[in-house]
Every structure is written in C-alpha cells, then in structure tokens.
Amino acid sequence: MYLAGVSTRQVDDVAQLLWGDRMPSQTLSDKLRKVYADIDAWRERPLEQEYAYVFMDGVWHKRCWGGSVENVSVL
C-alpha cells in the first residue's frame, strides 16, 4: 500500500482494521528501508549475459471510422 502512495499513518489504520493490530509508522519505515535495500541490490546486480529486448511505445488517438468514434493505438 505504501508503494501505491498510501501514507504510513494510513497503512497503520488499515493494518488495525485487517489484523486488529497496529503497525506504528516507524516500524513500517524500518521495514521499508530493508525492502528498498533489497530492491536496490537486485537492480544493481551485474547481469551475467546479454538480453535481447524490444521497447515499444505508442499513443492513443480518437478516430472516426464509418460514423463511430474509436480509440486507436499508434506505435
């Protein structure tokens, strides 16, 4: 929830509703520091081989086709 933009105080409120137990914001912050450290270590790990990939991006446009308006993706 915190990663989705929910404040630590709101996470505490939700934890109490779900589990009947509070999670102080400092406890949550400490746990998140550990999680973020693990995520950063994974992101910064050396890659053992080369990986092929394709990056595609597109936009959506509204277009009129035969009298009806449709969203059309353009790559």
C-alpha positions in Angstrom: 0.0 0.0 0.0 2.8 2.4 0.8 4.3 1.9 -2.6 1.0 2.8 -4.1 1.1 6.2 -2.4 -0.7 5.5 0.9 0.9 7.2 3.9 2.4 5.3 6.7 -0.3 6.5 9.0 -3.0 5.2 6.7 -1.2 1.9 6.5 -1.3 1.7 10.3 -5.1 2.3 10.2 -5.6 -0.4 7.6 -3.5 -2.9 9.5 -5.6 -2.3 12.6 -8.8 -2.9 10.6 -7.5 -6.1 8.9 -5.5 -7.7 11.7 -6.7 -5.9 14.8 -3.1 -4.8 15.5 -1.4 -1.5 14.9 1.8 -1.0 12.9 3.5 2.1 14.1 4.8 4.3 11.2 8.4 3.9 12.5 8.1 0.1 12.3 6.7 0.4 8.7 9.5 2.8 7.8 12.1 0.4 9.2 10.7 -2.5 7.2 10.5 -0.4 4.0 14.2 0.6 4.4 15.1 -3.1 4.4 12.8 -3.8 1.4 14.2 -0.9 -0.6 17.8 -2.0 0.2 16.9 -5.5 -1.2 15.3 -3.9 -4.3 18.3 -1.7 -4.9 20.7 -4.6 -4.6 18.6 -6.5 -7.2 18.5 -3.6 -9.6 22.3 -3.0 -9.3 23.3 -6.7 -9.6 25.6 -7.5 -12.5 24.0 -9.2 -15.5 25.6 -12.4 -16.4 24.7 -12.3 -20.1 23.2 -10.0 -22.7 19.4 -10.0 -23.0 17.6 -9.1 -26.2 14.6 -6.9 -25.8 12.2 -4.7 -27.8 11.0 -1.4 -26.3 7.7 -0.2 -27.8 5.8 3.0 -27.1 2.6 4.2 -28.5 -0.2 6.8 -28.3 -3.9 6.6 -28.4 -5.9 8.7 -30.8 -9.7 9.0 -31.2 -10.6 8.4 -34.8 -13.9 8.3 -36.6 -14.4 5.2 -38.6 -17.7 5.0 -40.6 -19.6 7.3 -38.2 -18.4 5.8 -34.9 -15.6 7.1 -32.8 -13.0 4.6 -31.6 -9.7 4.8 -29.7 -6.9 3.6 -32.0 -3.3 2.9 -30.8 -0.4 4.0 -32.9 3.0 2.6 -32.3 
